[in-house]
Amino acid sequence: MGATQKTQYIQDLIAWIEDNLTEALNINTIAQKSGYSKWHMQRLFKEMTGQTVAAYARKRRLTKSAMALRLTRLSLIDIALRYGFDTQQNFTRAFRNQFALTPHAYRYASELNTAAFHSRFQPVRDNAPQPELVTLPEQVIYGEKEEYHCLYGDFVEDKQRILSRYFSDFIRDNKGSRASAFVTLEFGACAQRKEYHRVSLMRGLKQREGEYSLQAQRDILAAGLWLKLPFQGDPRDFSAFIIEAYYRHLAQPGLSRRPGPDLQTFDLINCTPERLTGYFFMPVSCHLPAIVPLAS
């Protein structure tokens, strides 16, 4: 099997594992899906990813459970069972080993501990966008706010559909403007339904003082450290981009996500409803003695 075939085989196998993280997974089931013997499948997986199949699935399940803790009000036992743990005690033990916090403490921590996130395996890309740590002053912004709720299990599909339409309409309505455009995004648990999560959005143009509409809503982006990533692409790709930003780029030693919305800025001159260009910012804290270069 050549290198390209190996890569495609592992990508297909990982796609299947990702789609089945809430199902009963074991080596026999995964090997049967792979079409190879357990020995050959595990050897090839370790060669391509640097980890065993079992370790990969466990870390991904714990990463998903961490987001469920923050984005839903599902009980600990519900989350434990959803991600393959037979008891809450076993879930708590495994979760503490990966995140150095109990699930309860993680759910209510003021900052989101992302250093132990484990991203979906992707082959190394030479042209992948590189994250950058930047310091921004406090920003007062004005715009239109809206909010929607979706079932946690439908997070990606719903978010892709809604965000794609939201961004495309915004660019279409403001095409030709030379003002700086932005959208803020904030995710949290839905107060009304425990299995749902909430997405809060705000969009607007950077206005000079006195120019904003009296009907515009006001928000403050706190000064501090931000992780900055370029985004160029189809609006339909934005939800996948956010997931990679959280699971891969935020998973850096010493980093955690501080409270507040994410910020997406747009270069309206070069944007179209079918193609966005701009920068994505996430508010972060760095707990290292000194800032080190980030790996993508």
N, C-alpha and C positions, 0 to 999 in steps of 0.2 A: 504494500500500500504506500503510495507516494505521499509527500508532505501535504499537497493540496487535498488529496482524498482523506487523509487523517484529519485535517482541519475541518473539512466539511462533515465528516462522520461525527466528530466531537461536538461541533456546533448543532447538528441535528439532535444528538443525544441530550445535550444541555437544554435545548428548546423543549424537548419532551419532559425532562426533569422539572424545568421551571413551570410548565403547565400542570404538573402533578404534585407540587409541593404540599398541597392540602390532602393528598391521597396517601394510602398505605404504600410506602416505598421501601423496598429492601433490595439487596444485591441480586437476588434471583429474578425479581420483577424487572429490574433495570437491564440485566443481562439478556433476558428474554426479548425485551424491546430492542436491544442493540443488535441482535442477530449473531452475536459472538459468544464464546464461552466466557464464564465469569473471569477466569484468569486473564484471557486476552483483553477483554473489555477493561478490566481494572488496570492492567499494565499500560494500555494505550491512553487511558484517561490520565493516569499519573504522569506519563511522558509528556502529554500535551498541556496539562494544567498545573502540574507541580503539586497536586494533592490527590487524595483518594476520593472516590465517588462518595463514600459515606461522609467524609469530612466536609466535602463541598455541599452536599444536601443539608447536613446539619447546620452549617454556618448560614446558608441561604434561608433556611426555615427560621432560624433565630433572628436574622436581620428583618425578615418579613414580620415576625411576631413583634419586634421592637416598634415597627411603624404602626402595627395594629394597636399597640398599647397607647401610642400618642394620638392616633387618628380616629379611634373609636372608643366607645364606653363598654365594649365587650368585657365580660369577666375574665379573670386570669385563667380559670379552668376552661372556658370557651376557647380562648386563644391557644392554650396548651393543646387541647384536643384537635383544634383546627390544623395545627402544624405538627402533628404526629407524636405528641408526648402523651403517654398513657396516664400520667398523674401530674397534678400541679407541683408536687414536690420534685419530680424529675425535671420538669420544665424550669422551675426556679433554680435548681442546681446547675443545669446546662446554661441558662441565661446568665447567671452570675459569673460563671467561668468565662464567658465571652465578653460581657459588658462591665464586669466588676461592680454591678449593682443588682439588686433584686428587681424583678419585674415591677413590683409596686413602687419602689423608689425611682425606677426609670420613668414610669408613667408620670410622676408628679415633679420630676426634676425641673428646675427653671430653664436649663439649657439642654438641648438634644445632644447626647453623647453619640457622635457619629464615627469616632476613630475605630470602633470595632465592627462597623458595617462591612459586610462581605458582598462585593458586587458580582453580578452575573459575569461569568468568564467570557472575555472577548479576546480574539487574537490581537497582538500588539499592532497598532496602526502608527506608521511613521508620521502621518500628517494630522494626527489627533490634536484638537485644540488644547492648549496648555493653560492651566489655571494660574491666576496671579492674585497675590494678596495686596489689597490696596486699602488705604485709609480715606474715608470720606467724611466731610463735615455734616452736621445736622441739615436735613433738607425738609422744608415745608412744601407740601404738594397739594394741588387741588384737582379734583376730577369727579367722575361718576363712579359710584360703587354699585356692585351687585353681588349676590351670593346664591349658591346652589348647593344641593345635597345629593350625594350618590352613594349607593351601596358599596361598602369597602371592597368586596370581591370584584366589582366592576370598575374599580378605580381608573385603570389605564384606559379602557375603552371609552368610558364616559368622558374622562378628562380630555382625551384626544379629540373627540367630536366637538365638545363644547369650546375648548380653547382654540381649536382651529377656526371655528366660526367667529368667535369673539375677536381674535387677532385680525382675521381677514376683513371683517366689517370695520374695525377700527382704522386699519390702513386705508381702506377704500374711502372712508369718510374724511380722512385728513390728507389724502394724497396731494402733493404739491406744497404743503405747508413747510416752512423752514424752521418752525419751532421744534424743540426737542420733545419727543413723544416717549411716554412710559406706560407700563402696566405693572401694578403690584399684585402679588399672589400670596395668599396666606391659607394654610391648611390646618384644620383642627377637627375635633370630635363634634358631632351633631348633638345638640342638647336634647332634641326630641326623640331620636331613635338611636339606640345604642350601637347598632350594626352599621350605621351610616357615618360618613365623614362630610365635613363642610369645606367648601372652597370659597374664599372671599376674594373678589377682584376689584381693582380700581384702575381706571384708565384716564389719561388726560395729557395735556400739553404743558410743558414747562412755561409758566407765564411770568411776566414781569409784574412787580407789585402793583396792584390796582387794576390789573387787566382781567383777573379771573371773574367768572360769573358769580352772582350772589347765590345762585342755586347750586354751585359746585360744593362738594364735600371736601373737608380738610383733613389731612393726615400729616404726621411727622415721622420721618425716617431718622432714627437716632444716629448720632455720630459714632464712628467706630471702624472696626476692621471688617472688610467684605472680601469674599472670594469672588473673583471676576472671571467670567468665561465668555468668549465670543460665541454667538449663535448666528449661523447662516443656513437657511433651508426652508423647506415647505412648512407651513403652519401645522400640518398634520404630524410632523416629526417632533414638535416641541414637547409633547408629554414624555416621549422616550428620552429626549434630551434632559429633561428635569430629573428623571429617574437615574440616568447615568451620573448627573451632577451630584445627586445625593449619595448614591451607593458607591460611586467610584472616587469622585474628586473630593468629597467631604470626608472620606475614610482615610484621613491623614493623621499621623501621630500628633497629639496635642491639640487638634482642632475639635471644636464643638460648635453647634449652631445656636446662636443666641436668639432670644425672642424678637419678633418683628417679621414683617413680610419680606418675601423675595422681591427683587426689582428687575424688570426687563426694560431696557431702553431700546429705542428704534431710531435708525437713520432713515427718516421719511423720504429723503431724496432718492435713496437707492432701494427702498422697499416697494414691493407690489403686494396685492392681496394673495398672490400665489407664492411669494418668496420674501422671507423676512431677513433683515440684517440688523445686527445690534449686539448688545452685551447683556449678559445675565449676571446678577449680583445676589449673593447670599450672605446675610449677616452672620459673622462667625466670631468666636473668641479663640485665642491661641494661648495655650497654657505651657508652652515650652519656655525655657530661660531666654532663648533667642529664636527668632523666626528662621526656619530652614527652608531651602527650596522645596517646592511641592512636586511630587511625582504625579503624573497623569494616570 
